[in-house]
């Protein structure tokens, strides 16, 4: 399973914004590379909190034109995490 994300530079801020809309996860970084690392780290931490004891790795693939993809070494966990994020009424 792969999820699409977007990274862009906000004209009002010197940093880069990055989000994966399907997961309701957004963060920022001082450079594009830093922002992509931050989104990977954020998703990794959220999933570790949700699925304690499971081992997995988050991978970010940047395609250019401000688009990237998030994938996980365990597609089933990423699918389950995405469904939980979609069902959470507080997000």
mmCIF file as gemmi writes it, N, C-alpha and C atoms, coordinates in Angstrom:
data_model
loop_
_atom_site.group_PDB
_atom_site.id
_atom_site.type_symbol
_atom_site.label_atom_id
_atom_site.label_alt_id
_atom_site.label_comp_id
_atom_site.label_asym_id
_atom_site.label_entity_id
_atom_site.label_seq_id
_atom_site.pdbx_PDB_ins_code
_atom_site.Cartn_x
_atom_site.Cartn_y
_atom_site.Cartn_z
_atom_site.occupancy
_atom_site.B_iso_or_equiv
_atom_site.pdbx_formal_charge
_atom_site.auth_seq_id
_atom_site.auth_asym_id
_atom_site.pdbx_PDB_model_num
ATOM 1 N N . UNK Axp A 1 ? 0.848 -1.174 0 1 0 ? 1 A 1
ATOM 2 C CA . UNK Axp A 1 ? 0 0 0 1 0 ? 1 A 1
ATOM 3 C C . UNK Axp A 1 ? 0.892 1.236 0 1 0 ? 1 A 1
ATOM 4 N N . UNK Axp A 2 ? 0.556 2.18 -0.846 1 0 ? 2 A 1
ATOM 5 C CA . UNK Axp A 2 ? 1.264 3.454 -0.882 1 0 ? 2 A 1
ATOM 6 C C . UNK Axp A 2 ? 0.25 4.571 -0.73 1 0 ? 2 A 1
ATOM 7 N N . UNK Axp A 3 ? 0.64 5.607 -0.012 1 0 ? 3 A 1
ATOM 8 C CA . UNK Axp A 3 ? -0.214 6.769 0.173 1 0 ? 3 A 1
ATOM 9 C C . UNK Axp A 3 ? 0.492 8.004 -0.357 1 0 ? 3 A 1
ATOM 10 N N . UNK Axp A 4 ? -0.246 8.816 -1.059 1 0 ? 4 A 1
ATOM 11 C CA . UNK Axp A 4 ? 0.323 10.02 -1.66 1 0 ? 4 A 1
ATOM 12 C C . UNK Axp A 4 ? 0.382 11.155 -0.65 1 0 ? 4 A 1
ATOM 13 N N . UNK Axp A 5 ? 1.426 11.935 -0.786 1 0 ? 5 A 1
ATOM 14 C CA . UNK Axp A 5 ? 1.585 13.115 0.04 1 0 ? 5 A 1
ATOM 15 C C . UNK Axp A 5 ? 2.052 14.284 -0.799 1 0 ? 5 A 1
ATOM 16 N N . UNK Axp A 6 ? 2.074 15.444 -0.173 1 0 ? 6 A 1
ATOM 17 C CA . UNK Axp A 6 ? 2.461 16.668 -0.859 1 0 ? 6 A 1
ATOM 18 C C . UNK Axp A 6 ? 3.41 17.457 0.019 1 0 ? 6 A 1
ATOM 19 N N . UNK Axp A 7 ? 4.436 18.046 -0.57 1 0 ? 7 A 1
ATOM 20 C CA . UNK Axp A 7 ? 5.378 18.898 0.15 1 0 ? 7 A 1
ATOM 21 C C . UNK Axp A 7 ? 5.498 20.192 -0.646 1 0 ? 7 A 1
ATOM 22 N N . UNK Axp A 8 ? 5.406 21.322 0.041 1 0 ? 8 A 1
ATOM 23 C CA . UNK Axp A 8 ? 5.457 22.596 -0.656 1 0 ? 8 A 1
ATOM 24 C C . UNK Axp A 8 ? 6.004 23.685 0.252 1 0 ? 8 A 1
ATOM 25 N N . UNK Axp A 9 ? 6.444 24.741 -0.368 1 0 ? 9 A 1
ATOM 26 C CA . UNK Axp A 9 ? 6.979 25.88 0.358 1 0 ? 9 A 1
ATOM 27 C C . UNK Axp A 9 ? 5.87 26.911 0.477 1 0 ? 9 A 1
ATOM 28 N N . UNK Axp A 10 ? 5.575 27.283 1.704 1 0 ? 10 A 1
ATOM 29 C CA . UNK Axp A 10 ? 4.563 28.296 1.966 1 0 ? 10 A 1
ATOM 30 C C . UNK Axp A 10 ? 5.224 29.665 1.863 1 0 ? 10 A 1
ATOM 31 N N . UNK Axp A 11 ? 4.649 30.531 1.081 1 0 ? 11 A 1
ATOM 32 C CA . UNK Axp A 11 ? 5.227 31.852 0.866 1 0 ? 11 A 1
ATOM 33 C C . UNK Axp A 11 ? 5.352 32.684 2.126 1 0 ? 11 A 1
ATOM 34 N N . UNK Axp A 12 ? 4.551 32.401 3.133 1 0 ? 12 A 1
ATOM 35 C CA . UNK Axp A 12 ? 4.565 33.18 4.374 1 0 ? 12 A 1
ATOM 36 C C . UNK Axp A 12 ? 5.612 32.69 5.37 1 0 ? 12 A 1
ATOM 37 N N . UNK Axp A 13 ? 6.11 31.496 5.154 1 0 ? 13 A 1
ATOM 38 C CA . UNK Axp A 13 ? 7.01 30.855 6.101 1 0 ? 13 A 1
ATOM 39 C C . UNK Axp A 13 ? 8.269 30.41 5.357 1 0 ? 13 A 1
ATOM 40 N N . UNK Axp A 14 ? 9.434 30.516 5.98 1 0 ? 14 A 1
ATOM 41 C CA . UNK Axp A 14 ? 10.653 30.09 5.284 1 0 ? 14 A 1
ATOM 42 C C . UNK Axp A 14 ? 10.801 28.576 5.165 1 0 ? 14 A 1
ATOM 43 N N . UNK Axp A 15 ? 9.986 27.823 5.886 1 0 ? 15 A 1
ATOM 44 C CA . UNK Axp A 15 ? 10.108 26.369 5.875 1 0 ? 15 A 1
ATOM 45 C C . UNK Axp A 15 ? 9.234 25.701 4.83 1 0 ? 15 A 1
ATOM 46 N N . UNK Axp A 16 ? 9.272 24.382 4.845 1 0 ? 16 A 1
ATOM 47 C CA . UNK Axp A 16 ? 8.491 23.55 3.928 1 0 ? 16 A 1
ATOM 48 C C . UNK Axp A 16 ? 7.387 22.841 4.706 1 0 ? 16 A 1
ATOM 49 N N . UNK Axp A 17 ? 6.191 22.808 4.155 1 0 ? 17 A 1
ATOM 50 C CA . UNK Axp A 17 ? 5.068 22.087 4.735 1 0 ? 17 A 1
ATOM 51 C C . UNK Axp A 17 ? 4.947 20.745 4.031 1 0 ? 17 A 1
ATOM 52 N N . UNK Axp A 18 ? 4.494 19.748 4.765 1 0 ? 18 A 1
ATOM 53 C CA . UNK Axp A 18 ? 4.372 18.398 4.202 1 0 ? 18 A 1
ATOM 54 C C . UNK Axp A 18 ? 3.168 17.722 4.84 1 0 ? 18 A 1
ATOM 55 N N . UNK Axp A 19 ? 2.385 17.007 4.016 1 0 ? 19 A 1
ATOM 56 C CA . UNK Axp A 19 ? 1.201 16.333 4.548 1 0 ? 19 A 1
ATOM 57 C C . UNK Axp A 19 ? 0.88 15.067 3.784 1 0 ? 19 A 1
ATOM 58 N N . UNK Axp A 20 ? 0.231 14.163 4.495 1 0 ? 20 A 1
ATOM 59 C CA . UNK Axp A 20 ? -0.386 12.98 3.902 1 0 ? 20 A 1
ATOM 60 C C . UNK Axp A 20 ? -1.858 13.095 4.274 1 0 ? 20 A 1
ATOM 61 N N . UNK Axp A 21 ? -2.669 13.654 3.362 1 0 ? 21 A 1
ATOM 62 C CA . UNK Axp A 21 ? -4.068 13.944 3.685 1 0 ? 21 A 1
ATOM 63 C C . UNK Axp A 21 ? -4.875 12.733 4.155 1 0 ? 21 A 1
ATOM 64 N N . UNK Axp A 22 ? -4.65 11.581 3.546 1 0 ? 22 A 1
ATOM 65 C CA . UNK Axp A 22 ? -5.43 10.398 3.902 1 0 ? 22 A 1
ATOM 66 C C . UNK Axp A 22 ? -5.216 9.989 5.357 1 0 ? 22 A 1
ATOM 67 N N . UNK Axp A 23 ? -4.028 10.277 5.89 1 0 ? 23 A 1
ATOM 68 C CA . UNK Axp A 23 ? -3.724 9.94 7.289 1 0 ? 23 A 1
ATOM 69 C C . UNK Axp A 23 ? -3.976 11.091 8.245 1 0 ? 23 A 1
ATOM 70 N N . UNK Axp A 24 ? -4.327 12.247 7.71 1 0 ? 24 A 1
ATOM 71 C CA . UNK Axp A 24 ? -4.516 13.443 8.536 1 0 ? 24 A 1
ATOM 72 C C . UNK Axp A 24 ? -3.243 13.774 9.31 1 0 ? 24 A 1
ATOM 73 N N . UNK Axp A 25 ? -2.111 13.696 8.631 1 0 ? 25 A 1
ATOM 74 C CA . UNK Axp A 25 ? -0.818 13.989 9.252 1 0 ? 25 A 1
ATOM 75 C C . UNK Axp A 25 ? -0.15 15.106 8.464 1 0 ? 25 A 1
ATOM 76 N N . UNK Axp A 26 ? 0.283 16.132 9.194 1 0 ? 26 A 1
ATOM 77 C CA . UNK Axp A 26 ? 0.956 17.267 8.574 1 0 ? 26 A 1
ATOM 78 C C . UNK Axp A 26 ? 2.061 17.733 9.504 1 0 ? 26 A 1
ATOM 79 N N . UNK Axp A 27 ? 3.187 18.135 8.925 1 0 ? 27 A 1
ATOM 80 C CA . UNK Axp A 27 ? 4.292 18.669 9.713 1 0 ? 27 A 1
ATOM 81 C C . UNK Axp A 27 ? 5.088 19.613 8.827 1 0 ? 27 A 1
ATOM 82 N N . UNK Axp A 28 ? 6.266 19.977 9.26 1 0 ? 28 A 1
ATOM 83 C CA . UNK Axp A 28 ? 7.084 20.912 8.486 1 0 ? 28 A 1
ATOM 84 C C . UNK Axp A 28 ? 8.557 20.65 8.712 1 0 ? 28 A 1
ATOM 85 N N . UNK Axp A 29 ? 9.378 21.253 7.864 1 0 ? 29 A 1
ATOM 86 C CA . UNK Axp A 29 ? 10.826 21.138 7.99 1 0 ? 29 A 1
ATOM 87 C C . UNK Axp A 29 ? 11.483 22.373 7.406 1 0 ? 29 A 1
ATOM 88 N N . UNK Axp A 30 ? 12.744 22.55 7.722 1 0 ? 30 A 1
ATOM 89 C CA . UNK Axp A 30 ? 13.457 23.732 7.235 1 0 ? 30 A 1
ATOM 90 C C . UNK Axp A 30 ? 13.856 23.591 5.768 1 0 ? 30 A 1
ATOM 91 N N . UNK Axp A 31 ? 14.004 22.354 5.282 1 0 ? 31 A 1
ATOM 92 C CA . UNK Axp A 31 ? 14.283 22.073 3.871 1 0 ? 31 A 1
ATOM 93 C C . UNK Axp A 31 ? 13.284 21.017 3.401 1 0 ? 31 A 1
ATOM 94 N N . UNK Axp A 32 ? 13.203 20.809 2.092 1 0 ? 32 A 1
ATOM 95 C CA . UNK Axp A 32 ? 12.31 19.761 1.568 1 0 ? 32 A 1
ATOM 96 C C . UNK Axp A 32 ? 12.727 18.399 2.119 1 0 ? 32 A 1
ATOM 97 N N . UNK Axp A 33 ? 14.023 18.139 2.104 1 0 ? 33 A 1
ATOM 98 C CA . UNK Axp A 33 ? 14.527 16.854 2.616 1 0 ? 33 A 1
ATOM 99 C C . UNK Axp A 33 ? 14.17 16.679 4.086 1 0 ? 33 A 1
ATOM 100 N N . UNK Axp A 34 ? 14.327 17.727 4.864 1 0 ? 34 A 1
ATOM 101 C CA . UNK Axp A 34 ? 13.995 17.696 6.291 1 0 ? 34 A 1
ATOM 102 C C . UNK Axp A 34 ? 12.495 17.469 6.486 1 0 ? 34 A 1
ATOM 103 N N . UNK Axp A 35 ? 11.676 18.131 5.685 1 0 ? 35 A 1
ATOM 104 C CA . UNK Axp A 35 ? 10.22 17.972 5.795 1 0 ? 35 A 1
ATOM 105 C C . UNK Axp A 35 ? 9.815 16.529 5.485 1 0 ? 35 A 1
ATOM 106 N N . UNK Axp A 36 ? 10.429 15.932 4.47 1 0 ? 36 A 1
ATOM 107 C CA . UNK Axp A 36 ? 10.114 14.54 4.133 1 0 ? 36 A 1
ATOM 108 C C . UNK Axp A 36 ? 10.554 13.593 5.248 1 0 ? 36 A 1
ATOM 109 N N . UNK Axp A 37 ? 11.679 13.88 5.871 1 0 ? 37 A 1
ATOM 110 C CA . UNK Axp A 37 ? 12.105 13.08 7.022 1 0 ? 37 A 1
ATOM 111 C C . UNK Axp A 37 ? 11.111 13.239 8.171 1 0 ? 37 A 1
ATOM 112 N N . UNK Axp A 38 ? 10.665 14.472 8.401 1 0 ? 38 A 1
ATOM 113 C CA . UNK Axp A 38 ? 9.748 14.74 9.508 1 0 ? 38 A 1
ATOM 114 C C . UNK Axp A 38 ? 8.412 14.004 9.344 1 0 ? 38 A 1
ATOM 115 N N . UNK Axp A 39 ? 7.88 13.949 8.106 1 0 ? 39 A 1
ATOM 116 C CA . UNK Axp A 39 ? 6.608 13.246 7.908 1 0 ? 39 A 1
ATOM 117 C C . UNK Axp A 39 ? 6.793 11.743 8.107 1 0 ? 39 A 1
ATOM 118 N N . UNK Axp A 40 ? 7.927 11.228 7.655 1 0 ? 40 A 1
ATOM 119 C CA . UNK Axp A 40 ? 8.228 9.819 7.865 1 0 ? 40 A 1
ATOM 120 C C . UNK Axp A 40 ? 8.327 9.513 9.354 1 0 ? 40 A 1
ATOM 121 N N . UNK Axp A 41 ? 9.026 10.363 10.076 1 0 ? 41 A 1
ATOM 122 C CA . UNK Axp A 41 ? 9.196 10.192 11.514 1 0 ? 41 A 1
ATOM 123 C C . UNK Axp A 41 ? 7.861 10.308 12.246 1 0 ? 41 A 1
ATOM 124 N N . UNK Axp A 42 ? 7.042 11.274 11.854 1 0 ? 42 A 1
ATOM 125 C CA . UNK Axp A 42 ? 5.738 11.457 12.504 1 0 ? 42 A 1
ATOM 126 C C . UNK Axp A 42 ? 4.857 10.224 12.325 1 0 ? 42 A 1
ATOM 127 N N . UNK Axp A 43 ? 4.812 9.706 11.105 1 0 ? 43 A 1
ATOM 128 C CA . UNK Axp A 43 ? 3.99 8.525 10.838 1 0 ? 43 A 1
ATOM 129 C C . UNK Axp A 43 ? 4.551 7.305 11.569 1 0 ? 43 A 1
ATOM 130 N N . UNK Axp A 44 ? 5.864 7.165 11.575 1 0 ? 44 A 1
ATOM 131 C CA . UNK Axp A 44 ? 6.51 6.067 12.302 1 0 ? 44 A 1
ATOM 132 C C . UNK Axp A 44 ? 6.12 6.101 13.782 1 0 ? 44 A 1
ATOM 133 N N . UNK Axp A 45 ? 6.222 7.272 14.402 1 0 ? 45 A 1
ATOM 134 C CA . UNK Axp A 45 ? 5.902 7.392 15.826 1 0 ? 45 A 1
ATOM 135 C C . UNK Axp A 45 ? 4.427 7.132 16.11 1 0 ? 45 A 1
ATOM 136 N N . UNK Axp A 46 ? 3.545 7.654 15.264 1 0 ? 46 A 1
ATOM 137 C CA . UNK Axp A 46 ? 2.111 7.416 15.452 1 0 ? 46 A 1
ATOM 138 C C . UNK Axp A 46 ? 1.774 5.935 15.311 1 0 ? 46 A 1
ATOM 139 N N . UNK Axp A 47 ? 2.396 5.28 14.341 1 0 ? 47 A 1
ATOM 140 C CA . UNK Axp A 47 ? 2.132 3.85 14.161 1 0 ? 47 A 1
ATOM 141 C C . UNK Axp A 47 ? 2.716 3.022 15.296 1 0 ? 47 A 1
ATOM 142 N N . UNK Axp A 48 ? 3.899 3.394 15.783 1 0 ? 48 A 1
ATOM 143 C CA . UNK Axp A 48 ? 4.493 2.673 16.915 1 0 ? 48 A 1
ATOM 144 C C . UNK Axp A 48 ? 3.606 2.776 18.151 1 0 ? 48 A 1
ATOM 145 N N . UNK Axp A 49 ? 2.997 3.931 18.33 1 0 ? 49 A 1
ATOM 146 C CA . UNK Axp A 49 ? 2.086 4.12 19.457 1 0 ? 49 A 1
ATOM 147 C C . UNK Axp A 49 ? 0.835 3.267 19.292 1 0 ? 49 A 1
ATOM 148 N N . UNK Axp A 50 ? 0.365 3.139 18.073 1 0 ? 50 A 1
ATOM 149 C CA . UNK Axp A 50 ? -0.846 2.365 17.785 1 0 ? 50 A 1
ATOM 150 C C . UNK Axp A 50 ? -0.59 0.865 17.829 1 0 ? 50 A 1
ATOM 151 N N . UNK Axp A 51 ? 0.551 0.436 17.299 1 0 ? 51 A 1
ATOM 152 C CA . UNK Axp A 51 ? 0.868 -0.996 17.181 1 0 ? 51 A 1
ATOM 153 C C . UNK Axp A 51 ? 2.134 -1.323 17.966 1 0 ? 51 A 1
ATOM 154 N N . UNK Axp A 52 ? 2.048 -1.262 19.269 1 0 ? 52 A 1
ATOM 155 C CA . UNK Axp A 52 ? 3.209 -1.557 20.113 1 0 ? 52 A 1
ATOM 156 C C . UNK Axp A 52 ? 3.668 -2.992 19.895 1 0 ? 52 A 1
ATOM 157 N N . UNK Axp A 53 ? 4.973 -3.159 19.799 1 0 ? 53 A 1
ATOM 158 C CA . UNK Axp A 53 ? 5.537 -4.495 19.661 1 0 ? 53 A 1
ATOM 159 C C . UNK Axp A 53 ? 5.734 -4.958 18.231 1 0 ? 53 A 1
ATOM 160 N N . UNK Axp A 54 ? 5.181 -4.241 17.258 1 0 ? 54 A 1
ATOM 161 C CA . UNK Axp A 54 ? 5.37 -4.604 15.856 1 0 ? 54 A 1
ATOM 162 C C . UNK Axp A 54 ? 6.581 -3.858 15.3 1 0 ? 54 A 1
ATOM 163 N N . UNK Axp A 55 ? 7.314 -4.514 14.422 1 0 ? 55 A 1
ATOM 164 C CA . UNK Axp A 55 ? 8.455 -3.861 13.782 1 0 ? 55 A 1
ATOM 165 C C . UNK Axp A 55 ? 8.128 -3.593 12.323 1 0 ? 55 A 1
ATOM 166 N N . UNK Axp A 56 ? 8.409 -2.392 11.878 1 0 ? 56 A 1
ATOM 167 C CA . UNK Axp A 56 ? 8.143 -1.999 10.51 1 0 ? 56 A 1
ATOM 168 C C . UNK Axp A 56 ? 8.989 -0.78 10.19 1 0 ? 56 A 1
ATOM 169 N N . UNK Axp A 57 ? 9.055 -0.453 8.915 1 0 ? 57 A 1
ATOM 170 C CA . UNK Axp A 57 ? 9.831 0.698 8.476 1 0 ? 57 A 1
ATOM 171 C C . UNK Axp A 57 ? 8.991 1.522 7.504 1 0 ? 57 A 1
ATOM 172 N N . UNK Axp A 58 ? 9.001 2.827 7.685 1 0 ? 58 A 1
ATOM 173 C CA . UNK Axp A 58 ? 8.314 3.751 6.792 1 0 ? 58 A 1
ATOM 174 C C . UNK Axp A 58 ? 9.308 4.23 5.742 1 0 ? 58 A 1
ATOM 175 N N . UNK Axp A 59 ? 8.867 4.252 4.5 1 0 ? 59 A 1
ATOM 176 C CA . UNK Axp A 59 ? 9.722 4.702 3.398 1 0 ? 59 A 1
ATOM 177 C C . UNK Axp A 59 ? 9.032 5.853 2.672 1 0 ? 59 A 1
ATOM 178 N N . UNK Axp A 60 ? 9.81 6.889 2.352 1 0 ? 60 A 1
ATOM 179 C CA . UNK Axp A 60 ? 9.312 8.033 1.591 1 0 ? 60 A 1
ATOM 180 C C . UNK Axp A 60 ? 10.017 8.055 0.241 1 0 ? 60 A 1
ATOM 181 N N . UNK Axp A 61 ? 9.232 8.142 -0.822 1 0 ? 61 A 1
ATOM 182 C CA . UNK Axp A 61 ? 9.778 8.259 -2.173 1 0 ? 61 A 1
ATOM 183 C C . UNK Axp A 61 ? 9.286 9.567 -2.769 1 0 ? 61 A 1
ATOM 184 N N . UNK Axp A 62 ? 10.228 10.478 -3.041 1 0 ? 62 A 1
ATOM 185 C CA . UNK Axp A 62 ? 9.872 11.777 -3.613 1 0 ? 62 A 1
ATOM 186 C C . UNK Axp A 62 ? 9.868 11.67 -5.133 1 0 ? 62 A 1
ATOM 187 N N . UNK Axp A 63 ? 8.795 12.125 -5.769 1 0 ? 63 A 1
ATOM 188 C CA . UNK Axp A 63 ? 8.65 12.017 -7.22 1 0 ? 63 A 1
ATOM 189 C C . UNK Axp A 63 ? 8.867 13.342 -7.949 1 0 ? 63 A 1
ATOM 190 N N . UNK Axp A 64 ? 9.055 14.42 -7.237 1 0 ? 64 A 1
ATOM 191 C CA . UNK Axp A 64 ? 9.161 15.726 -7.876 1 0 ? 64 A 1
ATOM 192 C C . UNK Axp A 64 ? 7.786 16.368 -7.955 1 0 ? 64 A 1
ATOM 193 N N . UNK Axp A 65 ? 7.753 17.609 -8.435 1 0 ? 65 A 1
ATOM 194 C CA . UNK Axp A 65 ? 6.494 18.353 -8.535 1 0 ? 65 A 1
ATOM 195 C C . UNK Axp A 65 ? 5.733 18.37 -7.216 1 0 ? 65 A 1
ATOM 196 N N . UNK Axp A 66 ? 6.47 18.385 -6.112 1 0 ? 66 A 1
ATOM 197 C CA . UNK Axp A 66 ? 5.909 18.457 -4.759 1 0 ? 66 A 1
ATOM 198 C C . UNK Axp A 66 ? 5.132 17.215 -4.336 1 0 ? 66 A 1
ATOM 199 N N . UNK Axp A 67 ? 5.258 16.11 -5.057 1 0 ? 67 A 1
ATOM 200 C CA . UNK Axp A 67 ? 4.539 14.884 -4.707 1 0 ? 67 A 1
ATOM 201 C C . UNK Axp A 67 ? 5.494 13.808 -4.205 1 0 ? 67 A 1
ATOM 202 N N . UNK Axp A 68 ? 5.037 13.048 -3.223 1 0 ? 68 A 1
ATOM 203 C CA . UNK Axp A 68 ? 5.806 11.921 -2.701 1 0 ? 68 A 1
ATOM 204 C C . UNK Axp A 68 ? 4.857 10.817 -2.314 1 0 ? 68 A 1
ATOM 205 N N . UNK Axp A 69 ? 5.441 9.687 -1.98 1 0 ? 69 A 1
ATOM 206 C CA . UNK Axp A 69 ? 4.67 8.516 -1.596 1 0 ? 69 A 1
ATOM 207 C C . UNK Axp A 69 ? 5.212 7.979 -0.281 1 0 ? 69 A 1
ATOM 208 N N . UNK Axp A 70 ? 4.309 7.553 0.574 1 0 ? 70 A 1
ATOM 209 C CA . UNK Axp A 70 ? 4.65 6.885 1.832 1 0 ? 70 A 1
ATOM 210 C C . UNK Axp A 70 ? 4.308 5.409 1.664 1 0 ? 70 A 1
ATOM 211 N N . UNK Axp A 71 ? 5.234 4.547 2.022 1 0 ? 71 A 1
ATOM 212 C CA . UNK Axp A 71 ? 4.946 3.118 2.042 1 0 ? 71 A 1
ATOM 213 C C . UNK Axp A 71 ? 5.514 2.544 3.336 1 0 ? 71 A 1
ATOM 214 N N . UNK Axp A 72 ? 5.13 1.328 3.63 1 0 ? 72 A 1
ATOM 215 C CA . UNK Axp A 72 ? 5.536 0.685 4.875 1 0 ? 72 A 1
ATOM 216 C C . UNK Axp A 72 ? 5.999 -0.733 4.564 1 0 ? 72 A 1
ATOM 217 N N . UNK Axp A 73 ? 6.981 -1.192 5.315 1 0 ? 73 A 1
ATOM 218 C CA . UNK Axp A 73 ? 7.465 -2.56 5.116 1 0 ? 73 A 1
ATOM 219 C C . UNK Axp A 73 ? 6.374 -3.586 5.415 1 0 ? 73 A 1
ATOM 220 N N . UNK Axp A 74 ? 5.356 -3.197 6.167 1 0 ? 74 A 1
ATOM 221 C CA . UNK Axp A 74 ? 4.206 -4.064 6.443 1 0 ? 74 A 1
ATOM 222 C C . UNK Axp A 74 ? 2.944 -3.35 5.947 1 0 ? 74 A 1
ATOM 223 N N . UNK Axp A 75 ? 2.527 -3.674 4.743 1 0 ? 75 A 1
ATOM 224 C CA . UNK Axp A 75 ? 1.366 -3.012 4.129 1 0 ? 75 A 1
ATOM 225 C C . UNK Axp A 75 ? 0.092 -3.198 4.939 1 0 ? 75 A 1
ATOM 226 N N . UNK Axp A 76 ? -0.039 -4.344 5.597 1 0 ? 76 A 1
ATOM 227 C CA . UNK Axp A 76 ? -1.237 -4.583 6.407 1 0 ? 76 A 1
ATOM 228 C C . UNK Axp A 76 ? -1.319 -3.599 7.575 1 0 ? 76 A 1
ATOM 229 N N . UNK Axp A 77 ? -0.192 -3.326 8.208 1 0 ? 77 A 1
ATOM 230 C CA . UNK Axp A 77 ? -0.197 -2.359 9.313 1 0 ? 77 A 1
ATOM 231 C C . UNK Axp A 77 ? -0.529 -0.961 8.821 1 0 ? 77 A 1
ATOM 232 N N . UNK Axp A 78 ? 0.032 -0.581 7.68 1 0 ? 78 A 1
ATOM 233 C CA . UNK Axp A 78 ? -0.263 0.747 7.139 1 0 ? 78 A 1
ATOM 234 C C . UNK Axp A 78 ? -1.738 0.858 6.78 1 0 ? 78 A 1
ATOM 235 N N . UNK Axp A 79 ? -2.318 -0.194 6.223 1 0 ? 79 A 1
ATOM 236 C CA . UNK Axp A 79 ? -3.753 -0.195 5.902 1 0 ? 79 A 1
ATOM 237 C C . UNK Axp A 79 ? -4.595 -0.069 7.161 1 0 ? 79 A 1
ATOM 238 N N . UNK Axp A 80 ? -4.253 -0.833 8.178 1 0 ? 80 A 1
ATOM 239 C CA . UNK Axp A 80 ? -4.993 -0.775 9.439 1 0 ? 80 A 1
ATOM 240 C C . UNK Axp A 80 ? -4.861 0.604 10.081 1 0 ? 80 A 1
ATOM 241 N N . UNK Axp A 81 ? -3.663 1.172 10.041 1 0 ? 81 A 1
ATOM 242 C CA . UNK Axp A 81 ? -3.435 2.505 10.597 1 0 ? 81 A 1
ATOM 243 C C . UNK Axp A 81 ? -4.252 3.549 9.836 1 0 ? 81 A 1
ATOM 244 N N . UNK Axp A 82 ? -4.253 3.464 8.516 1 0 ? 82 A 1
ATOM 245 C CA . UNK Axp A 82 ? -5.013 4.417 7.703 1 0 ? 82 A 1
ATOM 246 C C . UNK Axp A 82 ? -6.503 4.343 8.027 1 0 ? 82 A 1
ATOM 247 N N . UNK Axp A 83 ? -7.028 3.131 8.169 1 0 ? 83 A 1
ATOM 248 C CA . UNK Axp A 83 ? -8.446 2.981 8.503 1 0 ? 83 A 1
ATOM 249 C C . UNK Axp A 83 ? -8.763 3.567 9.874 1 0 ? 83 A 1
ATOM 250 N N . UNK Axp A 84 ? -7.887 3.348 10.837 1 0 ? 84 A 1
ATOM 251 C CA . UNK Axp A 84 ? -8.094 3.925 12.173 1 0 ? 84 A 1
ATOM 252 C C . UNK Axp A 84 ? -8.096 5.446 12.115 1 0 ? 84 A 1
ATOM 253 N N . UNK Axp A 85 ? -7.17 6.014 11.344 1 0 ? 85 A 1
ATOM 254 C CA . UNK Axp A 85 ? -7.1 7.483 11.22 1 0 ? 85 A 1
ATOM 255 C C . UNK Axp A 85 ? -8.35 8.027 10.535 1 0 ? 85 A 1
ATOM 256 N N . UNK Axp A 86 ? -8.911 7.286 9.562 1 0 ? 86 A 1
ATOM 257 C CA . UNK Axp A 86 ? -10.108 7.726 8.874 1 0 ? 86 A 1
ATOM 258 C C . UNK Axp A 86 ? -11.332 7.667 9.78 1 0 ? 86 A 1
ATOM 259 N N . UNK Axp A 87 ? -11.343 6.714 10.699 1 0 ? 87 A 1
ATOM 260 C CA . UNK Axp A 87 ? -12.495 6.518 11.584 1 0 ? 87 A 1
ATOM 261 C C . UNK Axp A 87 ? -12.471 7.398 12.824 1 0 ? 87 A 1
ATOM 262 N N . UNK Axp A 88 ? -11.331 7.997 13.121 1 0 ? 88 A 1
ATOM 263 C CA . UNK Axp A 88 ? -11.184 8.808 14.342 1 0 ? 88 A 1
ATOM 264 C C . UNK Axp A 88 ? -11.935 10.122 14.177 1 0 ? 88 A 1
ATOM 265 N N . UNK Axp A 89 ? -12.991 10.362 14.951 1 0 ? 89 A 1
ATOM 266 C CA . UNK Axp A 89 ? -13.797 11.591 14.795 1 0 ? 89 A 1
ATOM 267 C C . UNK Axp A 89 ? -13.061 12.848 15.266 1 0 ? 89 A 1
ATOM 268 N N . UNK Axp A 90 ? -11.979 12.703 15.985 1 0 ? 90 A 1
ATOM 269 C CA . UNK Axp A 90 ? -11.265 13.878 16.506 1 0 ? 90 A 1
ATOM 270 C C . UNK Axp A 90 ? -10.252 14.439 15.517 1 0 ? 90 A 1
ATOM 271 N N . UNK Axp A 91 ? -10.064 13.771 14.387 1 0 ? 91 A 1
ATOM 272 C CA . UNK Axp A 91 ? -9.076 14.24 13.408 1 0 ? 91 A 1
ATOM 273 C C . UNK Axp A 91 ? -9.717 15.12 12.369 1 0 ? 91 A 1
